[in-house]
Amino acid sequence: MAIGVVDGQGEVADGVYTAKDMSVLEGLEPVRKRPGMYIGSTGPSGLHHLVWEVVDNSVDEAMAGFCTRIDVAILADGGCRVVDNGRGIPTDINPQYKLSGVEIALTKLHGGAKFGGRGYKVSGGLHGVGVSVVNALSRRLIVEVDLGGNHQRMEFVDGGKPTGKLEVVGPSPRNRRGTTVTFWPDPTIFDDVNFTARTIVERLQMYAFLNAGLEVTFRDERDSSLAPVSYCYRGGIVDFVKHLNTAKDPLFKRVAYFSMLEDSDDGKADEVEVALQWNTGYNEGLHGFANGIATVEGGTHVEGLKKGLTNVINKYARARGLLKDKDDNLLGEDIREGMCAIVAVRLHEPQFEGQTKAKLGNTSMRSLVERATNDKLAAWLEENPTEGRQIVAKAVQASRARVAARDAREATRRKSPLEGAGMPGKLTDCRVRDPREAELFIVEGDSAGGSAVQARDPEHQAILPIRGKILNVERARIDKMLKNNEIQALVAAIGAGIGEDFDVAKIRYGKVVILADADVDGSHIRTLLLTFFFRQMTALVEEGHVYCAQPPLFSTTVGKEKVYLKDEPARQRFMTERPSHKNPFNRLKGLGEMDWHELGMTTMDRAHRTLLRVDVEQAAIADDMCSVLMGDDVERRKQFIADNAGDVRFLDI
């Protein structure tokens, strides 16, 4: 079949493709045309990516030693303002481009001071598309620079169009210096332009941890009752590890910390910092950062720490006689059980994989981190023998549990094969075999499962009922998990293994959808399942295969038609649009309150449903939340609920 192309005269010519059919996108137009290429999506993650791009520039100033404070505010009208006390974007004219530094930064893709020169030795924003992308995707943006005693201002509208030149509007208040960027996301680009306060707060706290002594504040001016929050950590990543381990019962009080600086011939330097502490739990929490960027997919710095750690602990254990057999080596997974660690590197020429910067690729960092671990951690263990023995003892226990888990896994495979054709008895499978087209709905209870089976599209949708609340994997080793019938069923249905054996390439369903009631029990079931997926099938979450179904909370009638509303904000919008509506609203607390026709139409039908994709942009934050919500620290869990219960924008209903 030929491809129809419109030619220069407006005629359609089969298969014709000439230079007349080509176009060149100028300025910031490519960003508006293809926003997903620059910020990932136009959903919530893309919206908040705008904030990160602006804040990252301020953090780069902090890493360069010129910024000590960053203030972020969500404005009452929905805009976002970021203020720093750094050097300020240059306002003088670049002789080559005949533009001020502000105009280069705000209107030119790949324009900035991070591609060489003397502006930055270390930077997270090396792709140079940061604040210009924010400008392109905003309906309005104002940049203010305090520099040399002058307060200068420039405004842009409609995706980066300047309303005038950069101009001095007065003296700098109190002779301050720095940059202020205020922007309003374009509602014609984004699905929703409402920022989520908790998402921003968690990211800002991480910035404060990674930059010792940097003060970061946040205000949500949409609600005058909310107090501002402020973070500043003198201990840096040591405080970060303590914070992450608060809900996990540390094995000992000390935090192992070491660093190494390596100078290069060109006068620049690469640096590594590592902080580690073990806890009594069973999950590994190893989080990597490069130039302040969370490398959620790891990279060479993480690989170097893992290799060095395995070598050092085994050598220490053998030298102290803690391993009796000279060939009895502890595996890396044994040593890292219950370990909470941060590895943060700063380097002048980072190589990230893709614009999202999820993985570090510099091979030199692998050897630097491994060398630092071999030298510095070995010395720390010699100076702290009690802690060293505790680490080895826990690793030995983990090794024995691993053997038990292997036996349990084999027994599970014999009972209900995890691979091949063996499937759980209650699974109602779909006909399609292409994972990209297949969906698995996990439903609590046989009754709701029966309705879902009737409501489903049998070609593409499979249904797996589970009985009650699954095992809380935050408090269990894998050998205990594999004896649990519901977890056996989940592992068998998804078909890609579990834990260290999990291979996301083998999943049988491209979408794994949690379908639970919109009540307290349903929320608990969702949390248990999400904890299981995050801990034991991490790549399933990281690569965007896990979803939560969004059954409606309310129904009402308009004339003879039944109308379903997703949540309370949707109900309020409905009443605003129809103030004379008199019919009562029925709150649908459970899936059992809908017949299968309603369940299919509102929640499962691809044409009408809403699915909430579960993203893990910040693994350290997700790790902490799992520990808080599912761990043994009851007081911290109560405090988390008390802190956030009053702000409905923090809830995902």
N, C-alpha and C positions, 0 to 999 in steps of 0.2 A: 504494500500500500504506500503510495507516494505521500509526501508531506506537503500540505498546502501552505504557501507563503504569499503574503500580500506584497506585490511589487510597487514600484514608484508611482504607477498610474492608478493604484487602488485595485488592480486586477489580481485575481488569485491564479498563480502559475504553479502547477504541480512540480515539486522538486527543485524549483528555481531558488537560488540563494546567492545574492550578490552583495557588494559593499553597500548598496543602497538600503539593505535590510539591517545594517549594523548601526549602533548608536554608542555614544560615549557619555557616561555619567560624569558630570563635573562637580567640583567642590565637595559638599557634604551630601549631595544627592544619592550616592550609592548607599549610604547608611539608612536613609529613609526608604529607599527602594527595597533593601534587603537587611532589615535590622537584626534578624536572627544570626547573620554572619558575624556581627560585632558584639552582640550582648546575649546570644544564645537563644532567647525567645522573647515574645512580647507578653508573656505571662508574668506572674509575681517575681520569679527569679530574674527576669530581664529588667523589670522595673527597679528592683533593688540594686541591680548591677550598676545603674546610673550613680547611685550613692557611693558604691565602692570605688568607681573610677575617680570621682572627685576626692574622696577621702584618701585614696591611695597616693595622690599627688602630695597631699599634706604629710602623709606618713613618710614619703620619700624625703621631704624636707627634714623630718625628724631624724631619719637614718643618716642624713648628711650632716647632722649636728646643728641645724639652724632653727628647729621648731621644738617648742616644749609644751604646746597646748593646742588641742583641736576641739572646736565646739560644733556640734551638729544639732540642728533643730528641724522638726517637722512643723511647718507653719500652719496657722489656723485655716488658711485657704488651700491647704494641700501641697504647697511648695516645700522645697527642702533647701536649707541654708547650711553651708560648711564654711567655718572661719578658722584660719590658722595664724600663728605668729611667726611664720617662716620669712624667707627673704622677699617674698612677693614675686609674681610673674614679672619679668622684665618689661618695662614700658617704653624703652628706647627703640629706635628704628633699626631694623636689620638692613644693612646696606645692600645685601644681595637680593632680598625679596621686596624691599621698599615697604615693609610692614612692621608694625610694632610687635614686640614679643607676645603681647596679649592676643593680637589678631592671628599670629601664627599658631598659638596654642589652641585658640577657640575655633578657627575656621579651616585649618589645614590638617588633613589626615596624615599621619606619620610625620607630624611636625612637632619639634620640641627640643629639649636639651639633653635627651637621654640616649643619644646615638653616638656618643663620643664627646669631645670637647671637655670643658672644665666644670660643667654644671653639676653633674652627679657622678660619683664613683660607684655607687650602689643604688639600684632602683628596681622596684617591682614593675613599673609601667614601661617596659622597654619596647612595647609595640607602638607606642606613641599615638594611639588613637583614642585615648581616654576621654579627656574633657571635650574634645571636638565632637566625639560621638554623643556625649550628653547634650551638647548644644544642638546637634542635628535632630535629636529625638525629643526636644523640648518645645513647647509652644511659646515659652519665654525664658530667657536666661539673662541674669545680670552679673557681671564680674566687676569687683571693686578691688583695687590694689592700693595699699598704703606703702609708699616707698619714697625715701628722701624728703620726708615731711609733707608730701602731697597725697591727697586722697583722690584717686582717679577712678573713673567709672565708664563702663561701656555696656550697652544693652543690645540683645538680639531677640528676634521674634520669628515665629513660623518656621522653626527648623534651622536657625542659624543666620537669619538675615539681619545685618546690623541696622539699628535705627539711627546711628550717627557714629562719629569718630570717638575714639578714646579721648576723654577730656578730664582736666583737673576741675573738681567740683568744690574744693576747699582744702584746708590743711588736715593732716592726719590727726585724729583725736589722740591726745596725750602722746603725740609723736610715735604712735605705734607703727609697726611694719607687719606685712603679711597679706594674705589673699582671702577674699570672701567671694564665694560662688553661690548664687541663689538661682534655683531653676524650678520650673513647673513642667512635669512630663506632659507630652502631647497625648490627649485622650483619643485622637484618631489613629495613633500608633499602638497604644497599649490596651490590653483587654480591660484593665482596671488601673486607675492611677492613685489608688489609696495605699499609702505605705503602711507596713506592719511594724509597729514600734518594737516588739520583741526581737524580730529579725535583725533590726538595726542595732539594738542594744547589745545583743550577743556578739555581733561582729566587732563592735567598737571595744567591747571588753577584751576580745582577743588581740586587737591592735595594741591595747595598753599592756597586756602580758608580754607581747613580743618586743616591745620597745621600753625597756626599763626606764622609769622616771618620766615617761610621757603622760601628761594629763589629758584625758579624753572625757568630754561631757556630752550629755544628750538631754534635750527638752522636747516634749510633745505638746505643742501649743494648741492642739486641737481640743485638749481637755485641761482646763485650768486647775482641776483638782489634782492632777498628777505632778508630783515633785520631780525636779531634774535629777539625773543620776550622774555620778562622776567616778571615773576609774583612774588610778595611778598606782603602779606596782614597782617599788624600788628593787624587788628581788627578781623581776623579769620572769624568765621561764621557770625558775625555781618556784615562784608563787603560782605559776600556771599549773605545774604538776601538783602542788599541794591542793589547789582548787579542784582539779579533776579527781583527785583521790579522796576528797572530803567525804563523799558518800560511799566509799569502798573499803573502809577499815584498813588503813595502811599497815603493812607488815612490820615496819619500824618507822621512827619519826624522821630520821635523816633523809635528805634528798641528795642523791649523788649528782654532782655538777662538775663539768669540765669544759674547757674551751681550748681552741688552738687557732693561731693566726699564722698564715703563710704568705710571705711577701713574694711578689713576682718581679721580674726584671724591669718592667715598665713603671715601677713605683707604686703599683696598686696592690691590694691585698685581698685574699679570700679568708673568711673566718667561719668557724663552726662552733656552735654552742650546743651542749647536750645536758638535759636534766632527766634523771630516772628515779623512780620509787616504786617498790612492789607493794601490792595489797593482797588480802586473803582471798580475793575473788578468782575467777577462772578465765576472764576475758583479757585479751591483749589490747592495750591502748597506745599505739605508737603513731605519733602524728608528726609529719614533716612540714617544714616551712622553708621557703627560699625567698630572700629579700622581702619578707613580710607576707608573701603569698602562700596560702594554704595549698600544698600539693597533695590533694586528696587521693590521687592515684600513685603516690609515692615517688620513686625515682632513685637516682644514684646515691643521694645522701642517705636515704632510708636503707638501701641495700648495704651501704658501707657500715652503718650502725649494726645491722643484723649480723653481718659476717664477723665484725670485730667483737660483738657481744658474745656470740657463740664460742669464739676462740678463747676469749679472756676467761669466761666462767669455767669452761672445761679445763683449761690450764690451771686455774686457781684451785678447782676442786681436786684435781689429781695431785697437785703439790701438797695440799693439806690432808690427803688421805681420805677425802670425803667420797671418792669413787673408788671402790675396791678393785675392780677389774680394769686394767689399763686400756682395754678395748671398749669399756662401757662408757661411750660418749653420750652426753646429753644432746638432744636435738634442739635446734633453735626454738621450735614451738614450745618445748618443755621449759626452756629458760624464760621465754617471754610470757608465760602464763601469769596473769595477775600483774604484769608490768605496765606502768603508766610512764610514758617517755615523750619528751619533746626534742626533736633535732631541728635546729634552726641554723641555716647557713646564709651568709651574705657573700655575694661574689659579684665581680664587676662585669662579667660577660655571661649571664645565665642563658641557658638554652632550654626554653620551655616547649612542650609539645602542644601547639595550637594556641589560639587566642585566649582560651580559658585557663591556660597555665596550670593544668592539673598534674603535670608530671615533669620532674627535672631530669634533663638528659646529659649534663656535664659529667664526663667520665672522670675528670680530675677530682670531683667532689667525693666519688666513691672511695678513692684511695686516701684522701685527706681525712674523711670521717672515720674510716677504718683505722688509720694510723693514730688518730687522736684517741679513739676508743682503746686500742691496744696499749697505748702508753698511759693515758690518764686514768682510765677506769681500773686498770691493774693496780696503779698506785693507790687509788681510793679504797680498793678492797683490802690492801695491805694495812692501811691506816684504820680500817673499820672491820675488824675480823668477825665481830658478832653479827653484823649485818650480812657479811659475806657468807657465813655459815647458814643464815636464814634463807638467803637467796638460793643457795645450792640445795638445801633441804626441801624447799618448795618445788624446785625444778625436778628433784628426784621423785617426789610425790606425783608430779604431773606426768613424768615418764611412765610410772606404774599405771596411772589412770589412762594414759594413751594406749598402753597395751590392752587394758581392760576394754577400752572403747573400740579397739580394733576387733577384739573378740565379739563385742556386742554388735558391731557393724556387720560382721560376718554372719552372726546369728540372725540379725534382722534381714539380711539379704536372703538367707535360706528360708525364712518365714514368709517374707513378702519382698521379692526382689526390688532393689533400688534402681536397677538398670534393666533394659529389655522390655518385655511385654507385660511383666507382672504389675498389676495396678491394684490400688485399694478397692475393696469390694463395694464401697459406697460411692465411688466416683462414677458419675455419669459423663462420659467423655464426649467430645465433639467429633465431627467427622473429618474436618480439615486436619492435615498433618504438617502444614507449614507453620512454624512457631510465630511467624510475623502476622498470621491471620487468626491465631488461636488465643482464646481467653479462658482463664480459670477463675471461677467465682468461688471463694471460700465462704460458706454460709454456716452460721451457728444453728444447730438443731435440725432434726429430720423434717419437722413441719415446714419451716422456712425453706429447707432444701427442696422439699417436694414442690412448693410454689415456684421456686426458682427454676426447677427442671421444666415445669409447664411454661414458664414465661420466657425461657431462653430461646436463642437462635441456635438450633441443634447443629447447624453447619459449623459455627465458629465458637460457641460458648460451652464450656464444660462446667459441671457443678460438683463441688466436694463438700458435703456436710461434715462438720466437726461437732463433737459432743462436748458442750460446756466450755470451760476456760482451759486452754492448753497449759502445759507446764511453764512456769516462769523460768526461762533459760538464764536469766541474769544470776540465778542462785544455784545453778546446776552444771556439773561437768557433762561432757558429751556422752559418756558411757551411760549416764542416767537418762539423758534425753532420748537415746536410741531405744530405750525400753518402753517409752511412752507411745501408746497406740496412735494418738492424734498426730504426733510428730512423725512417726513412721509413715502415716498416710500422706502428710504434706510432702515429705522427702520423696516418697515413691511417685506421687502425682507429678511433681515438678520435674523429677527425673535427672537432676544434675548433681546429685551428691549433697554433702553437708560438710561444713567446717573447712578444714584444709583441703578436702577432696572436691569441694564445690567447683564446678566448671560451668560458667554462665553460657558458654557456647552450646551446651547440651540441653538447655531448658526446652520443655515441650510447649510452653505457652509464652508468647511475647508480652502478655498482660496478665499479672496475677492480682486479682481484685478482691479486696476484703469487703464483704457485704454483711454488715452488722446493724443491729438496731440503733436508733438515735437516742439511746438512754444511757444511764450510768453503766449498766452491765455491758452494753454494746461497746461503749468507749473502752472499758477494761479489756474486752476481748480484742479490740483493735490494737491496743497498746501491747498486749502480750504477743500478738502475731507480728507486729512491727519490730518488737525487740528480738524475736526469734530470727526474722529475716535479716535485721541489721547485724546481729552477732554471728549467725551461722551461714548466711547466704549474702554476704555483704555486697558482692558485685551485682546481685539482683536489684538491690536498692540503688546503688551508685549509678548503674546504667539505665535507670528509669523504667524498670519493669513492674514496680509495685504501685498499686493504686488503691484508693479507698472509694467505694461507691458512695453516692450522695442521695440516699432516699429522701423524699420530701418530708418536712416536719409538719406542714399544714396542708389542709385542703378546705375548699369552700366551693360554693356554687354561684355562678353568674348566669342568671336566666335558667336554662336547663342544662348548662354545661358545667362540669366539675373542673375546678382549677386547682393545681397543685403548686405549692410555694416551697422553695428550697429551705429557707431559714427565716429567722426573725427579721433581718434587714429586708429580705424579699417581701415579707408580709407588710412591713412598714411602707415600702415603696408602692406596693399594691394599694394600700389605703390612701396614700398621698395622691395617686392617680385616680382613685375612685372614692372620694370622700363620702359619697352617699351610699356606699355599700353597706347593707344591713344584715346580710346573712352571717351566721356565726362561723368561726373557724374551728375546724376539727384538728386537734394535735395528734399526729400519727406517731405514737411512741415506739411501735414495734412493726416489724415486717408482717407479722401475723394479722395486723389490722387492715392490710391491703389484700385484695384478691389477686390471683396471679396475673390477670389482665392489667391491673393497676401497677403491679411490681414491674412487669415487662415494659409498659409504656413510659413510666417515670424514671426507672432506675437502670434498666438493662438494654433497652432499645438504643442502638448506636445513634439514631437520628435525634433523640430527645434527651438522653441522659447527660449527667455531668459527672465526670470522674476527677478525683483529686489525686494527681501524681505525687508520690512521696520522693522528694529530692534530698540528697545529703551533700550539700555544698560545703559544709564545715564539719568534717568528721569528728573533730575534738568536741564541738558543741553537741552533736548527736550522741556521742559517747557519754558525755556528762549528763544529758537529759535521761538517757536510758538508766544510768546509775541512780539518779535522783528519784525517778518515778518508779523504778522496779527493784531498787536495792533495799538494804536493811536499815538505812538511816531514816527512821520514821519522822524525826523532828525536821530534818531538812526537806523531806517531801511535804510536810504540813506547811512549812514556811514558803516553799515554792508556790503551793496552791493559794495560800493567803496573799502572797505578793501579787498574783496574777488574776485572781478570781474576779476582781472588780473591773477589769478592763476587757471588754468582750472582743476587742481587736486582737487580743493574744490567743483567742480560741479558734480551733479549726473544727467546726461542727458539721 
